[in-house]
Amino acid sequence: MSATVTEQIHRASERKTFKPFDVPKRLLFSPGPTPVPASVLQAMTKTVLGHLDPRFLQCMDEIKEMLQYVFETENRLTLPVSATGSGGMEAAVFNAVEPGDDVVVCPMGVFGERMLSIVERTPARPVVVKTEWGEAVDVNRIEEAMKSCNPRVLALVHVETSTGVAQELAGLAELAHRYDALLIVDAVASLSGQPVSVDANGIDICYSGSQKCIGAPPGLAPITLSERAIERLRSRKTPVQSWYFDISGVEKYWGQERTYHHTAPVSMNYALHEALRLICEEGLEKRWARHEQAHHALVAGLEAMGIEMMTPPEYRAIVVNAVRVPEGVDDLKVRRRLLTEHNIEIAGGLGVLKGKIWRVGLMGESSRQENVLRLLDALQQSLNGEGYAGVSGVDAAEHVFAS
């Protein structure tokens, strides 16, 4: 027997109620998400349009054009996938490989291992080039792996956020193309923070994430495909493993046909549009220089405090800094002090590096002088609170900014 109206009302009166969610202000120095500029947040409050509204289609066209600038490419197939960076990773792999393909994968940390895991879930055969965490992949070992099989894809991460390593990209496309393989590059961490140069480096498929150096909230994965990659996609003998991530379907929505594919996250695209507009306004070269200067200032400040970097300078990333936790210091306690006493977030190590390093992201808005100095001061106070006697690193950092 159904409950009476009175009983239903009575039950409703006993339901738990909730207040509007209150979000504290944080300064994010994690490897993502990163601080979002006020105008980008404001963009998300604009009226939600239909995903085929002519005005929204104009927004989409401008996003594509600005993404071409940020990727440094003329690729006509350049668009944001409605997913996080990991969705971009799946889209890149799923569209490039078919059953029986040999895929050379070069994991050098957590996200390279994730790329390998995705390849393992396809009917392709992964050929793995392993390296120690904290080191870049030796190109000679990549070539040995290419020679050992019939490679259709070479896939690797540009900046590995779990280790702070930046992989050199120059020459990889020439190597891949010599074996008639596509080059896939994960630029989730690096895009717009340090050069990726898709066309100059001959990258066939490159993807990123909206929440890193681009400076928008998480939720979109910009991706670009070369003509070589498009030709491979067109000549597939089997369907792409994922319907949702099949770029041949997504491109018809973003292209001239405007064929319905899915309901695009309209407000997220507003945010991406504004974040990309700010990048174009600043200019890539100036933005790269800002990130590089902030990186060198942070390193100088940390070294003045007696704190070491984990990654050697020759393959040290600019946008993600792997910092050794000083001997005798509790990683978690320092990060907790930073968060509770200074409203600053940095990340701990992952996998085998858990408890051994801090991962400090200098991406987008966090990569500015006032923020780096604030972090160094707060870190010294937090370390002192845990019994680590170190001098301030602010003066050393200020010297780098001054020069």
C-alpha positions, 0 to 999 in steps of 0.5 A: 500500500502506498504511503498517504500524502500526510506520511510523505510530507512528514518524511520530507520534514525529517530529511537532512538539509544542506547549506550551500557549499562553502569553498575555502580560498587556496593557492594551488601549487599542485601539478593540477588543477591550477589557479583559475583566473577570475575572468575564466571563472566569470566566463562560466557564469554566462547564460548556457546556450544550446550546444548547436546555438549559432552563437555557441558555434562561433565560440567553438570556432574561436576555440579551435583557432586559439588552440591551433596557436597554443599547440603551434600547429596548422592542423585542421583537426584541432579541438577539445574532447569533452573529458579530462586529460586522461580522456584525451589520452584514451582518445589519442590511443584508441584512434591510432591503434588497431588490433595487432598493431605494435605500439612502442610505449615509453613510461617514465612515471605514473602517467606513462604507466597509465598510457601503457595500461590504456594500450594494454586494454586495446587489441594492440601489442605494447612494446615497452621501453622502461626507464628509471623514475626521475630519468628521461627515456634514452632515444637509442633504446627507443630506436632499438624497440622500434627495430624489434617490431613493426611499430605503428605508434610511438607514444610517450609523455612530454612532462611526467608530472610524477617525476618532474622530468621533461622528455626531449621531443626533437627528432622523435617524429623523424624516428617514428616516421622512419618506421611508418609509425605515428608519434603520440605525445602527452602534453597535459602538463606542458602545453602553454607552459613550455614549448611543445611545438607540434608542427616543428616537432612533427607530432602526429597526435598531441593532447592536453588538459584544460586544468594545467598551464592553460588555467581553466577548470578540469573537464576538457582535453584539447587534442590535435591530429596531423594529416598523417594521423587523419589519413590513418584514421580514415583508412582504419579496417576496424571501428575505434574501440570507443564510440565516445572518443572516436574522433571521426564522430567528434570532428563532425560536430566541431567541423562544418557539418555540425552533426550532433555527437554529444551535448557539449559542456557549454560552460566549460567551453566558455571557460576554455575560450577565456583561458585561451584568450588570455594566453593569446593576449600574453603571447606564448613566448612571453608566457614560456619565459614567465614560467621559466623564470619562476622555475629558476627562482623557485629552484634558487630559493629551495637550494638556498634553504638547503633543499635539493631537487630530485631531477637533474637539470638536463631533463628537468621540467619547467612547470613541475618541480620534483623536490626532495623532502629533507632528511628527517622531515615528515612529508605529510606534516609539512604539507598539512601545515602549508594547507591549514596555516597558509592555504597553500597546496603542494602535492606529495610523491606518487608510487615509489616516490611517496613520502620522498618528494614534493611535487610543486606545480608552477603552472599558469597563474601560480607561475608568478613572482608574488606567488613563488615568494609566498610559497618559499616563505610559507614553506620555510615557516612550515619546515621550521614548525617541524624542527627543520632549521633552514634559512629563507629562500626568498632573497635568492628567488628575488635575485633571479626575478630581478635579473 
